[in-house]
């Protein structure tokens, strides 16, 4: 009976890992190792319990298998609980507005920080200015933008339809859209593109953000793959616990998966370099336009 129950539980664990992999990736530390451990445990338990059930019921081997199975399953469940990201109470929750030119910009540049902000109890809102139709399938990219933002934990995501690769031609429209978002969100912190970016759409969004956010106290510019050598960050956010989440969020943009800057290796390389600058394992880098200490607090 115990072995039959263990077989059922093992199958359920495997099914959960296969069907809830996205939840594990977002809510559990060291998610790749956790998923691999589940597969390994199930691969051991199913044949061992099958043998104990049908070949050697009641034998010392069956007893050992039963005890080991219970210990492994309880231990795995306990590990999930211990490794789960838990949001502590926040004395002063902040509102963060993250603005990107294209559907994958925010995950690439500040995905680790956004997930960290959410888990710390802050409110994250996402604003994307174009559907990225020139660089891919706009229908797919809209879905991926919403999926990526949802995976990170954003409370809202708005995807506009300004002309991809020509945002500099609709500057006033960008300003109006960002002003509307600022009015709705009332952000304490705004994240946007850097002025030191060779992509024309990124530069246009940066300029529009500065105009729209002229009364905002804290604006941080993130590092896109297209920043120039003039990008000079002085604010760093530790993402040691969130790099795997950032990698997974970027992977959700499958329409862009063939581009070299989308690879996990590239993301980890940049995070390692910025982490070394910040004296941490992994970090994201930001240029402050202006920075109010009380607005940032313990972010």
VENHURA-V569335 format. One record per residue. N is the residue number from 0. RES is the residue in one letter. SS is DSSP state (h for helix, s for strand, l for the rest). PHI is phi in degrees with one decimal (none if undefined). PSI is psi in whole degrees, 0 to 359 (999 if undefined). Layout:
n:res:ss:phi:psi
N:RES:SS:PHI:PSI
N:RES:SS:PHI:PSI
This chain:
n:res:ss:phi:psi
0:X:l:none:315
1:X:h:-61.6:321
2:X:h:-70.5:323
3:X:h:-64.2:317
4:X:h:-63.8:320
5:X:h:-63.8:321
6:X:h:-60.8:316
7:X:h:-63.7:314
8:X:h:-62.9:320
9:X:h:-61.9:316
10:X:h:-63.9:320
11:X:h:-65.0:320
12:X:h:-61.6:314
13:X:h:-62.4:317
14:X:h:-62.6:320
15:X:h:-64.5:318
16:X:h:-64.3:320
17:X:h:-73.2:325
18:X:h:-95.9:337
19:X:l:-113.3:27
20:X:h:-59.4:323
21:X:h:-64.7:319
22:X:h:-62.9:316
23:X:h:-61.7:317
24:X:h:-59.8:326
25:X:h:-88.5:327
26:X:h:-110.5:358
27:X:s:-126.8:132
28:X:l:-65.3:151
29:X:l:53.7:44
30:X:h:-55.4:317
31:X:h:-58.6:318
32:X:h:-68.5:324
33:X:h:-64.5:316
34:X:h:-65.7:318
35:X:h:-63.3:321
36:X:h:-63.8:321
37:X:h:-62.8:315
38:X:h:-62.6:319
39:X:h:-64.4:315
40:X:h:-61.4:313
41:X:h:-64.2:321
42:X:h:-62.9:332
43:X:h:-82.9:319
44:X:h:-73.6:320
45:X:h:-62.7:307
46:X:h:-67.3:324
47:X:h:-65.1:316
48:X:h:-73.9:328
49:X:h:-63.4:317
50:X:h:-65.3:317
51:X:h:-65.4:327
52:X:h:-75.7:318
53:X:h:-105.1:340
54:X:l:-106.9:317
55:X:l:-135.1:55
56:X:l:-64.8:136
57:X:l:82.0:356
58:X:l:-81.2:163
59:X:h:-54.7:325
60:X:h:-60.6:318
61:X:h:-65.2:321
62:X:h:-64.5:315
63:X:h:-61.2:317
64:X:h:-62.5:318
65:X:h:-63.3:312
66:X:h:-63.6:315
67:X:h:-64.1:322
68:X:h:-64.7:313
69:X:h:-61.7:316
70:X:h:-62.5:317
71:X:h:-65.9:316
72:X:h:-67.4:318
73:X:h:-66.1:318
74:X:h:-62.5:320
75:X:h:-66.9:317
76:X:h:-61.9:319
77:X:h:-63.8:322
78:X:h:-63.9:320
79:X:h:-59.9:316
80:X:h:-63.4:315
81:X:h:-68.8:327
82:X:h:-91.6:355
83:X:s:-70.4:139
84:X:l:-68.2:126
85:X:l:-117.6:131
86:X:l:-84.1:113
87:X:l:-74.5:160
88:X:l:-59.9:138
89:X:l:-112.8:125
90:X:l:-67.0:321
91:X:l:-135.9:84
92:X:l:-59.8:137
93:X:l:-103.7:160
94:X:s:-111.3:124
95:X:s:-114.5:129
96:X:s:-110.8:117
97:X:s:-105.9:125
98:X:s:-117.5:128
99:X:s:-132.8:154
100:X:l:-76.9:324
101:X:l:-131.1:163
102:X:l:-57.2:332
103:X:l:-102.4:358
104:X:h:-61.7:318
105:X:h:-72.7:319
106:X:h:-62.2:318
107:X:h:-65.0:318
108:X:h:-92.4:317
109:X:h:-136.9:25
110:X:h:-60.7:322
111:X:h:-65.3:315
112:X:h:-65.2:319
113:X:h:-62.7:316
114:X:h:-63.0:320
115:X:h:-64.6:319
116:X:h:-60.7:315
117:X:h:-60.5:313
118:X:h:-69.6:340
119:X:l:-85.3:0
120:X:l:96.5:12
121:X:l:-93.6:163
122:X:s:-98.3:124
123:X:s:-113.9:133
124:X:s:-127.3:141
125:X:s:-117.2:134
126:X:s:-129.2:119
127:X:s:-115.0:130
128:X:s:-88.5:340
129:X:s:-141.7:166
130:X:l:-92.7:0
131:X:l:65.6:35
132:X:l:-68.9:332
133:X:l:-72.0:324
134:X:l:-91.7:4
135:X:l:175.2:194
136:X:l:-82.0:113
137:X:h:-64.7:328
138:X:h:-63.2:314
139:X:h:-64.6:320
140:X:h:-69.0:327
141:X:h:-64.4:313
142:X:h:-60.3:316
143:X:h:-66.7:324
144:X:h:-62.4:315
145:X:h:-69.0:321
146:X:h:-66.8:317
147:X:h:-63.2:315
148:X:h:-65.0:319
149:X:h:-63.7:318
150:X:h:-60.2:318
151:X:h:-69.8:336
152:X:l:107.8:15
153:X:l:-62.6:141
154:X:l:-75.7:332
155:X:s:-148.8:153
156:X:s:-142.3:129
157:X:s:-120.7:126
158:X:s:-113.8:113
159:X:s:-86.0:173
160:X:s:-122.3:42
161:X:s:-71.1:155
162:X:l:-67.9:118
163:X:l:-59.7:137
164:X:l:72.3:358
165:X:l:-130.5:31
166:X:h:-65.6:334
167:X:h:-65.3:342
168:X:h:-85.8:351
169:X:h:-126.0:42
170:X:h:-55.6:317
171:X:h:-67.3:326
172:X:h:-65.1:320
173:X:h:-60.5:314
174:X:h:-59.6:315
175:X:h:-62.7:319
176:X:h:-66.4:319
177:X:h:-69.9:321
178:X:h:-60.8:320
179:X:h:-63.3:319
180:X:h:-66.0:319
181:X:h:-63.5:319
182:X:h:-62.3:321
183:X:h:-75.2:317
184:X:h:-86.4:327
185:X:l:53.7:61
186:X:l:-72.9:147
187:X:l:-85.6:330
188:X:s:-135.9:136
189:X:s:-117.3:132
190:X:s:-110.4:132
191:X:s:-151.0:181
192:X:l:-69.3:160
193:X:l:-86.8:154
194:X:l:-67.6:335
195:X:l:-92.8:65
196:X:s:-138.9:128
197:X:l:-82.6:353
198:X:l:-81.7:126
199:X:h:-62.6:325
200:X:h:-68.1:322
201:X:h:-64.5:316
202:X:h:-62.8:321
203:X:h:-65.6:319
204:X:h:-67.5:321
205:X:h:-58.1:310
206:X:h:-62.9:318
207:X:h:-66.2:322
208:X:h:-62.3:314
209:X:h:-61.8:322
210:X:h:-70.3:315
211:X:h:-70.3:328
212:X:l:-102.5:32
213:X:l:-64.1:340
214:X:l:-103.3:3
215:X:l:-85.8:144
216:X:l:-87.0:336
217:X:l:-134.5:116
218:X:s:-131.5:123
219:X:s:-116.4:137
220:X:s:-105.2:125
221:X:s:-90.1:173
222:X:l:-99.7:109
223:X:l:-88.8:164
224:X:l:-60.9:340
225:X:l:-99.3:13
226:X:s:-66.0:154
227:X:l:-91.3:177
228:X:l:-67.3:349
229:X:l:-81.5:351
230:X:l:-60.4:121
231:X:l:-133.5:82
232:X:l:-75.0:148
233:X:l:-132.5:1
234:X:s:-120.0:130
235:X:s:-128.6:141
236:X:s:-118.8:123
237:X:s:-68.7:120
238:X:l:-121.8:29
239:X:l:-55.1:321
240:X:l:-84.3:354
241:X:l:-122.1:4
242:X:h:-65.5:319
243:X:h:-61.8:323
244:X:h:-66.3:318
245:X:h:-60.7:314
246:X:h:-59.1:317
247:X:h:-66.2:321
248:X:h:-63.2:319
249:X:h:-66.1:322
250:X:h:-61.0:336
251:X:l:-68.0:343
252:X:l:-89.5:69
253:X:h:-66.6:334
254:X:h:-61.4:335
255:X:h:-108.2:12
256:X:l:-63.1:338
257:X:l:-79.7:353
258:X:l:-82.1:137
259:X:h:-60.9:327
260:X:h:-74.6:355
261:X:h:-87.5:353
262:X:l:-73.6:150
263:X:h:-61.5:323
264:X:h:-61.4:316
265:X:h:-65.8:317
266:X:h:-61.3:317
267:X:h:-68.1:325
268:X:h:-64.5:314
269:X:h:-64.0:316
270:X:h:-64.3:325
271:X:h:-67.4:315
272:X:h:-62.1:312
273:X:h:-68.0:328
274:X:h:-64.1:321
275:X:h:-62.9:321
276:X:h:-64.7:325
277:X:h:-91.4:2
278:X:l:61.6:40
279:X:l:-133.3:171
280:X:l:-69.0:308
281:X:l:-136.6:144
282:X:s:-152.4:161
283:X:s:-109.5:150
284:X:s:-115.5:145
285:X:s:-141.0:143
286:X:s:-97.8:125
287:X:s:-83.3:128
288:X:s:-75.5:313
289:X:s:-156.7:154
290:X:l:-145.3:114
291:X:l:-98.0:119
292:X:h:-56.3:319
293:X:h:-69.4:336
294:X:h:-75.2:325
295:X:h:-83.7:314
296:X:l:53.4:237
297:X:l:-102.0:29
298:X:l:-57.7:999
